């Protein structure tokens, strides 16, 4: 005997017919010189539809000895409809393949007909659920090979070499040893040709506190 399960709920009566429909997502376009052409794309999601009987009393063809009350099945179907979550749809066949797929409950129609007595009929349409999600891309910085310095370290090393080179080739500033009778005005006139530029010497020599007083033996920097 066939068995139908919706989210682990065994249906009390096996539907007499199960319809499965698969729509293609192909697209037809019109080209100027070729006319209509069909662009083949991935197939669409499957749809499963069947009629469900919820008996008021137990029949000989029910799938269980003591079926649940109709309200219990209706409440379960309504929860599947509004929960916005996929669930498992299973069809077990005698000596045949088994359908076991995640679906969502797309359409649910309840019918109460006086001709059916107190039994309730429901039309159910399920749709295949396909999981989806965004992908995360992680950028990894390339690592330096064994024995190879990172570029940043190379730049630092080059800057250090250049600094050392500049220091070794730079000219040393002129100096003057103060003798008796020397004045800053006289030194400025001697080295710059203008005594009024003595302030240059003062700025280059922090030891000079008073421009009018320099001591014999001082070694002054002449910038």
C-alpha positions as CSV (number, residue, x, y, z in Angstrom):
1,X,0.0,0.0,0.0
2,X,1.1,3.5,-0.8
3,X,1.9,5.8,2.1
4,X,2.0,9.6,2.0
5,X,3.8,11.7,4.7
6,X,3.8,15.4,5.2
7,X,6.4,16.5,7.7
8,X,6.3,13.0,9.3
9,X,2.4,13.1,9.4
10,X,1.0,10.0,7.8
11,X,-2.1,10.8,5.8
12,X,-5.2,8.8,6.9
13,X,-6.2,7.9,3.4
14,X,-3.7,7.5,0.5
15,X,-4.6,9.8,-2.4
16,X,-5.9,8.0,-5.5
17,X,-3.7,10.1,-7.8
18,X,-0.5,12.1,-7.6
19,X,0.3,14.7,-10.3
20,X,3.9,15.9,-10.8
21,X,4.6,18.9,-13.0
22,X,8.0,20.3,-14.0
23,X,8.2,23.6,-15.8
24,X,11.2,24.4,-18.0
25,X,12.7,27.9,-17.6
26,X,13.5,28.1,-21.3
27,X,13.2,31.5,-23.0
28,X,12.1,32.3,-26.6
29,X,13.7,35.3,-28.3
30,X,13.4,36.7,-31.8
31,X,16.6,37.3,-33.8
32,X,16.6,39.7,-36.7
33,X,17.8,37.2,-39.3
34,X,17.1,33.8,-37.6
35,X,13.5,34.3,-36.4
36,X,12.5,32.7,-33.1
37,X,15.1,30.7,-31.1
38,X,14.7,28.8,-27.9
39,X,17.3,29.5,-25.2
40,X,17.5,26.3,-23.0
41,X,17.9,27.0,-19.3
42,X,17.9,24.9,-16.1
43,X,14.6,23.2,-15.4
44,X,12.2,24.7,-12.9
45,X,11.0,23.4,-9.6
46,X,8.7,20.4,-9.5
47,X,5.1,20.8,-8.3
48,X,3.1,17.9,-6.6
49,X,-0.7,18.0,-6.4
50,X,-3.2,15.6,-5.0
51,X,-6.7,15.3,-3.4
52,X,-6.7,14.4,0.2
53,X,-9.6,12.8,2.1
54,X,-10.0,13.4,5.9
55,X,-12.6,10.8,7.0
56,X,-14.8,11.4,10.0
57,X,-15.1,7.7,10.7
58,X,-12.6,4.8,10.2
59,X,-12.9,3.0,6.9
60,X,-11.4,-0.3,5.8
61,X,-9.0,1.6,3.4
62,X,-7.6,4.0,6.0
63,X,-3.8,3.7,6.5
64,X,-4.1,3.3,10.3
65,X,-6.4,1.6,12.8
66,X,-7.2,4.8,14.7
67,X,-6.9,7.9,12.5
68,X,-6.6,11.2,14.3
69,X,-9.5,13.6,14.4
70,X,-10.1,15.8,11.4
71,X,-9.2,19.0,13.3
72,X,-5.7,17.6,14.1
73,X,-5.0,17.1,10.3
74,X,-6.4,20.5,9.4
75,X,-4.4,22.3,12.1
76,X,-1.2,20.5,10.9
77,X,-1.9,21.5,7.3
78,X,-2.5,25.1,8.3
79,X,0.7,25.3,10.3
80,X,2.7,24.0,7.3
81,X,1.1,26.7,5.2
82,X,1.9,29.6,7.4
83,X,5.2,28.6,9.0
84,X,7.3,29.7,6.0
85,X,9.6,26.7,6.4
86,X,10.2,23.8,4.1
87,X,9.3,20.3,5.2
88,X,9.8,16.7,4.0
89,X,7.3,15.1,1.6
90,X,7.6,11.3,1.4
91,X,5.8,8.8,-0.8
92,X,6.5,5.2,0.0
93,X,5.6,2.7,-2.8
94,X,5.3,-1.0,-2.5
95,X,8.4,-2.6,-4.1
96,X,9.1,0.6,-5.9
97,X,11.1,3.8,-5.6
98,X,10.5,6.3,-2.9
99,X,9.9,10.0,-3.2
100,X,11.7,12.0,-0.4
101,X,12.0,15.7,-1.1
102,X,11.9,19.0,0.7
103,X,8.8,21.1,-0.3
104,X,6.7,24.0,0.7
105,X,2.9,24.0,0.9
106,X,1.8,26.4,-1.9
107,X,-2.0,25.9,-2.1
108,X,-4.5,24.4,0.3
109,X,-8.2,24.2,-0.5
110,X,-10.7,22.7,2.0
111,X,-14.1,21.4,0.8
112,X,-17.0,20.2,2.8
113,X,-19.8,18.7,0.7
114,X,-23.1,17.3,2.0
115,X,-22.8,14.5,-0.5
116,X,-19.6,13.3,1.3
117,X,-21.4,13.2,4.7
118,X,-19.1,14.4,7.4
119,X,-15.9,13.7,5.5
120,X,-13.7,16.6,4.5
121,X,-11.7,16.9,1.2
122,X,-8.6,19.0,0.7
123,X,-6.7,19.9,-2.5
124,X,-3.0,20.2,-1.8
125,X,-0.2,21.7,-4.0
126,X,3.4,21.3,-3.0
127,X,6.4,22.9,-4.5
128,X,10.0,21.6,-4.5
129,X,12.3,23.6,-2.2
130,X,15.8,24.4,-3.3
131,X,18.2,25.7,-0.8
132,X,20.0,29.0,-1.6
133,X,22.4,31.3,0.1
134,X,25.0,34.0,-0.5
135,X,28.7,33.0,-0.9
136,X,31.4,34.6,1.1
137,X,34.6,35.5,-0.6
138,X,37.8,35.8,1.5
139,X,40.8,37.5,0.0
140,X,44.1,36.0,1.3
141,X,47.3,38.0,1.1
142,X,50.0,36.1,-0.7
143,X,52.8,34.9,1.6
144,X,56.5,35.4,0.7
145,X,58.5,32.5,-0.5
146,X,61.1,30.9,1.8
147,X,64.1,33.1,1.9
148,X,62.3,36.0,0.3
149,X,61.6,39.2,2.3
150,X,58.3,40.9,2.0
151,X,58.2,44.0,-0.2
152,X,57.6,46.3,2.7
153,X,60.8,45.0,4.4
154,X,62.7,45.4,1.2
155,X,61.6,49.1,1.0
156,X,62.7,49.7,4.6
157,X,66.1,48.1,3.9
158,X,66.5,50.2,0.7
159,X,65.6,53.4,2.7
160,X,68.1,52.5,5.4
161,X,70.9,51.9,2.8
162,X,70.1,55.2,1.2
163,X,70.2,57.0,4.5
164,X,73.6,55.5,5.3
165,X,74.8,56.4,1.9
166,X,73.7,60.0,2.4
167,X,75.2,60.2,5.8
168,X,78.6,59.0,4.5
169,X,78.7,61.3,1.5
170,X,77.3,64.4,3.3
171,X,79.8,67.2,3.8
172,X,80.7,67.9,7.4
173,X,79.8,71.4,8.6
174,X,82.6,74.0,9.0
175,X,83.8,74.7,12.5
176,X,85.8,77.5,14.1
177,X,87.8,77.4,17.3
178,X,87.3,80.7,19.2
179,X,90.5,82.6,19.9
180,X,91.1,85.7,22.0
181,X,89.6,88.8,20.3
182,X,87.0,86.9,18.2
183,X,83.5,88.2,18.0
184,X,80.4,86.8,16.4
185,X,80.1,89.9,14.2
186,X,83.7,89.4,13.0
187,X,83.1,85.6,12.4
188,X,80.0,86.4,10.3
189,X,81.8,89.0,8.3
190,X,84.7,86.5,7.8
191,X,82.6,83.6,6.6
192,X,79.6,85.2,5.1
193,X,80.9,88.6,4.1
194,X,78.3,90.4,6.3
195,X,78.7,90.8,10.0
196,X,74.9,91.3,10.4
197,X,74.4,87.5,9.7
198,X,76.0,86.5,13.0
199,X,72.5,85.2,14.1
200,X,73.1,82.1,11.9
201,X,76.1,81.1,14.1
202,X,74.0,81.7,17.2
203,X,71.2,79.4,15.9
204,X,73.7,76.6,15.1
205,X,75.4,76.7,18.5
206,X,73.0,76.3,21.5
207,X,75.9,76.9,23.9
208,X,75.8,80.6,23.0
209,X,73.5,82.2,25.5
210,X,74.8,85.8,25.1
211,X,75.9,86.9,21.6
212,X,78.2,89.4,23.1
213,X,80.1,86.7,25.0
214,X,82.0,83.8,23.5
215,X,84.8,81.9,25.3
216,X,88.2,81.1,24.0
217,X,88.5,77.4,23.0
218,X,84.9,77.0,22.0
219,X,84.4,75.1,18.8
220,X,81.6,76.8,16.9
221,X,79.7,75.3,14.0
222,X,79.7,77.7,11.0
223,X,76.5,76.6,9.0
